[in-house]
Amino acid sequence: MTPQVQDERKARQQFVRDRQTVVFTVAIAILAVALVLSLLVFFGFIGKKPQSTSVTSAPNYGVSVPCPVAGEDGNAMAVTNSNINVRVLNGTGKSGLADAVTSALAFRGFVMQPASNYPGTQVIKRTQILFGKNTINEAYTLAAQFNDAILQMDDREDKLIDVVIGSTFSDLNDEKDIHLSADKALTKIQGCVSADTMKSLPKAVQHDPIN
C-alpha cells in the first residue's frame, strides 16, 4: 500500500471519528437539556398554572371589612390620632410587648388605655385591629401604623379599638412612611362592603365601656 493511500485512509478515519464526536456531543447536549426541562416540569417551575389569590395575599387577609364612612362631601377622611382610643392586648408569648406598643402609640398621639393580655391561651399569629361600627374611620387611620394587621369589625358599641398583637409583629411602620393625616382621604380596602350589610359580627373582647 502506497503512502498516499495510507494517508487517504487515515484522513477518512479521522473524518469519521470527528463526525462521530460531533454527533455524540450534540446527542448528549440534547439529552441534558431534555433532562433539565423534565426536572423543571416535575418540580412545577414550568407548566404550572398560576394559583388564585391565596388567603394571605387577599385584601385584608381574606377577612370581610367595612368600607370607610364618607362624610357629607362624599369623602371618607382620616381621624386625628388624639381622637382615637386604643387598647393594646398581647396575643403572643413575648412578655412586655403590649406595654412597648402602647408606649409607642402614645408617643404618636393616640389616646391609650392600659395594656393587657389577650384572653385565653391561644397565640395570635397576625395582629388584629378590633373595632365597632362607630369607629370605622378611626380603625382605618390606626391601621396605617401597622404593615400586616387585619381589620376586624365586631359587635362593640363604644369607641374603644383593641389592637391584638400577633406573633408576626416586629415593629410599627416608620412615622416618615405614614402619609396619612386628618386632612387626607382614606383608601378603601379592595372588596370592602357597607357596614350595614355585615351581620353576625364576632363578640367584642370584654372591656369597660369607653365613650
Contacts in CASP RR format, 6 or more apart in sequence:
PFRMAT RR
TARGET T0000
AUTHOR 0000-0000-0000
METHOD contacts of the structure
MODEL  1
MTPQVQDERKARQQFVRDRQTVVFTVAIAILAVALVLSLLVFFGFIGKKP
QSTSVTSAPNYGVSVPCPVAGEDGNAMAVTNSNINVRVLNGTGKSGLADA
VTSALAFRGFVMQPASNYPGTQVIKRTQILFGKNTINEAYTLAAQFNDAI
LQMDDREDKLIDVVIGSTFSDLNDEKDIHLSADKALTKIQGCVSADTMKS
LPKAVQHDPIN
37 46 0 8 1.000
40 46 0 8 1.000
41 47 0 8 1.000
55 61 0 8 1.000
55 62 0 8 1.000
59 65 0 8 1.000
59 189 0 8 1.000
59 190 0 8 1.000
59 191 0 8 1.000
59 192 0 8 1.000
60 150 0 8 1.000
60 151 0 8 1.000
60 189 0 8 1.000
60 192 0 8 1.000
61 126 0 8 1.000
61 150 0 8 1.000
63 150 0 8 1.000
63 151 0 8 1.000
63 152 0 8 1.000
64 193 0 8 1.000
64 198 0 8 1.000
65 151 0 8 1.000
65 152 0 8 1.000
65 153 0 8 1.000
65 189 0 8 1.000
65 191 0 8 1.000
65 192 0 8 1.000
65 193 0 8 1.000
66 133 0 8 1.000
66 136 0 8 1.000
66 153 0 8 1.000
66 192 0 8 1.000
66 193 0 8 1.000
66 194 0 8 1.000
66 195 0 8 1.000
66 198 0 8 1.000
67 76 0 8 1.000
67 136 0 8 1.000
67 188 0 8 1.000
67 189 0 8 1.000
67 192 0 8 1.000
67 193 0 8 1.000
67 194 0 8 1.000
67 195 0 8 1.000
68 76 0 8 1.000
68 136 0 8 1.000
68 137 0 8 1.000
68 140 0 8 1.000
68 186 0 8 1.000
68 188 0 8 1.000
68 192 0 8 1.000
69 76 0 8 1.000
69 136 0 8 1.000
69 137 0 8 1.000
69 195 0 8 1.000
70 76 0 8 1.000
71 77 0 8 1.000
75 185 0 8 1.000
76 137 0 8 1.000
76 140 0 8 1.000
76 185 0 8 1.000
76 186 0 8 1.000
76 188 0 8 1.000
77 137 0 8 1.000
77 182 0 8 1.000
77 183 0 8 1.000
77 184 0 8 1.000
77 185 0 8 1.000
77 186 0 8 1.000
78 137 0 8 1.000
78 140 0 8 1.000
78 141 0 8 1.000
78 144 0 8 1.000
78 180 0 8 1.000
78 181 0 8 1.000
78 182 0 8 1.000
78 183 0 8 1.000
78 184 0 8 1.000
78 185 0 8 1.000
78 186 0 8 1.000
79 137 0 8 1.000
79 138 0 8 1.000
79 141 0 8 1.000
79 182 0 8 1.000
80 182 0 8 1.000
81 108 0 8 1.000
81 109 0 8 1.000
81 110 0 8 1.000
81 141 0 8 1.000
82 109 0 8 1.000
82 110 0 8 1.000
82 111 0 8 1.000
83 111 0 8 1.000
83 138 0 8 1.000
84 110 0 8 1.000
84 111 0 8 1.000
84 135 0 8 1.000
84 138 0 8 1.000
84 141 0 8 1.000
84 142 0 8 1.000
84 161 0 8 1.000
85 110 0 8 1.000
85 111 0 8 1.000
85 113 0 8 1.000
85 159 0 8 1.000
85 160 0 8 1.000
85 161 0 8 1.000
85 210 0 8 1.000
86 102 0 8 1.000
86 105 0 8 1.000
86 110 0 8 1.000
86 111 0 8 1.000
86 112 0 8 1.000
86 113 0 8 1.000
86 142 0 8 1.000
86 160 0 8 1.000
86 161 0 8 1.000
86 162 0 8 1.000
86 163 0 8 1.000
87 112 0 8 1.000
87 113 0 8 1.000
87 114 0 8 1.000
87 115 0 8 1.000
87 116 0 8 1.000
87 160 0 8 1.000
87 161 0 8 1.000
87 162 0 8 1.000
87 163 0 8 1.000
87 207 0 8 1.000
88 98 0 8 1.000
88 99 0 8 1.000
88 101 0 8 1.000
88 102 0 8 1.000
88 105 0 8 1.000
88 112 0 8 1.000
88 115 0 8 1.000
88 116 0 8 1.000
88 162 0 8 1.000
88 163 0 8 1.000
88 165 0 8 1.000
89 98 0 8 1.000
89 115 0 8 1.000
89 116 0 8 1.000
89 117 0 8 1.000
89 118 0 8 1.000
89 162 0 8 1.000
89 163 0 8 1.000
89 164 0 8 1.000
89 165 0 8 1.000
89 205 0 8 1.000
90 96 0 8 1.000
90 97 0 8 1.000
90 98 0 8 1.000
90 115 0 8 1.000
90 116 0 8 1.000
90 117 0 8 1.000
90 118 0 8 1.000
90 165 0 8 1.000
91 98 0 8 1.000
91 117 0 8 1.000
91 118 0 8 1.000
91 123 0 8 1.000
91 124 0 8 1.000
91 164 0 8 1.000
91 165 0 8 1.000
91 166 0 8 1.000
91 167 0 8 1.000
92 123 0 8 1.000
92 124 0 8 1.000
92 165 0 8 1.000
92 166 0 8 1.000
92 167 0 8 1.000
92 169 0 8 1.000
93 123 0 8 1.000
93 167 0 8 1.000
96 115 0 8 1.000
97 165 0 8 1.000
97 169 0 8 1.000
98 115 0 8 1.000
98 116 0 8 1.000
98 117 0 8 1.000
98 165 0 8 1.000
99 115 0 8 1.000
101 115 0 8 1.000
101 163 0 8 1.000
101 165 0 8 1.000
101 169 0 8 1.000
101 172 0 8 1.000
102 112 0 8 1.000
102 114 0 8 1.000
102 115 0 8 1.000
104 172 0 8 1.000
105 112 0 8 1.000
105 145 0 8 1.000
105 163 0 8 1.000
105 172 0 8 1.000
106 112 0 8 1.000
108 145 0 8 1.000
108 172 0 8 1.000
108 175 0 8 1.000
110 142 0 8 1.000
113 160 0 8 1.000
113 210 0 8 1.000
118 124 0 8 1.000
118 164 0 8 1.000
118 205 0 8 1.000
119 205 0 8 1.000
119 206 0 8 1.000
123 166 0 8 1.000
123 167 0 8 1.000
124 164 0 8 1.000
124 165 0 8 1.000
124 166 0 8 1.000
124 167 0 8 1.000
125 166 0 8 1.000
125 167 0 8 1.000
125 168 0 8 1.000
126 148 0 8 1.000
126 149 0 8 1.000
126 150 0 8 1.000
126 166 0 8 1.000
126 168 0 8 1.000
127 146 0 8 1.000
127 148 0 8 1.000
127 149 0 8 1.000
127 150 0 8 1.000
127 163 0 8 1.000
127 164 0 8 1.000
127 165 0 8 1.000
127 166 0 8 1.000
127 168 0 8 1.000
127 169 0 8 1.000
128 149 0 8 1.000
128 150 0 8 1.000
128 152 0 8 1.000
128 162 0 8 1.000
128 163 0 8 1.000
128 164 0 8 1.000
128 166 0 8 1.000
129 139 0 8 1.000
129 142 0 8 1.000
129 143 0 8 1.000
129 146 0 8 1.000
129 149 0 8 1.000
129 150 0 8 1.000
129 151 0 8 1.000
129 152 0 8 1.000
129 161 0 8 1.000
129 162 0 8 1.000
129 163 0 8 1.000
129 164 0 8 1.000
130 152 0 8 1.000
130 153 0 8 1.000
130 154 0 8 1.000
130 156 0 8 1.000
130 161 0 8 1.000
130 162 0 8 1.000
130 163 0 8 1.000
130 164 0 8 1.000
130 204 0 8 1.000
130 205 0 8 1.000
131 138 0 8 1.000
131 139 0 8 1.000
131 151 0 8 1.000
131 152 0 8 1.000
131 153 0 8 1.000
131 154 0 8 1.000
131 156 0 8 1.000
131 161 0 8 1.000
131 162 0 8 1.000
132 139 0 8 1.000
132 153 0 8 1.000
132 154 0 8 1.000
132 155 0 8 1.000
132 156 0 8 1.000
132 157 0 8 1.000
132 161 0 8 1.000
132 204 0 8 1.000
133 153 0 8 1.000
133 157 0 8 1.000
133 195 0 8 1.000
134 157 0 8 1.000
134 158 0 8 1.000
134 159 0 8 1.000
135 159 0 8 1.000
135 160 0 8 1.000
135 161 0 8 1.000
136 153 0 8 1.000
136 195 0 8 1.000
137 186 0 8 1.000
138 159 0 8 1.000
138 161 0 8 1.000
139 151 0 8 1.000
139 153 0 8 1.000
139 161 0 8 1.000
140 151 0 8 1.000
140 186 0 8 1.000
141 180 0 8 1.000
141 186 0 8 1.000
142 161 0 8 1.000
142 163 0 8 1.000
143 149 0 8 1.000
143 151 0 8 1.000
144 173 0 8 1.000
144 178 0 8 1.000
144 180 0 8 1.000
145 172 0 8 1.000
145 173 0 8 1.000
145 178 0 8 1.000
146 163 0 8 1.000
146 169 0 8 1.000
146 172 0 8 1.000
146 173 0 8 1.000
147 173 0 8 1.000
148 168 0 8 1.000
148 169 0 8 1.000
149 163 0 8 1.000
151 189 0 8 1.000
152 202 0 8 1.000
153 195 0 8 1.000
153 198 0 8 1.000
153 201 0 8 1.000
154 201 0 8 1.000
154 202 0 8 1.000
154 203 0 8 1.000
154 204 0 8 1.000
154 205 0 8 1.000
155 201 0 8 1.000
155 202 0 8 1.000
155 203 0 8 1.000
155 204 0 8 1.000
156 204 0 8 1.000
157 209 0 8 1.000
158 209 0 8 1.000
158 210 0 8 1.000
158 211 0 8 1.000
159 210 0 8 1.000
159 211 0 8 1.000
160 207 0 8 1.000
160 209 0 8 1.000
160 210 0 8 1.000
162 204 0 8 1.000
162 205 0 8 1.000
162 207 0 8 1.000
164 205 0 8 1.000
180 186 0 8 1.000
END
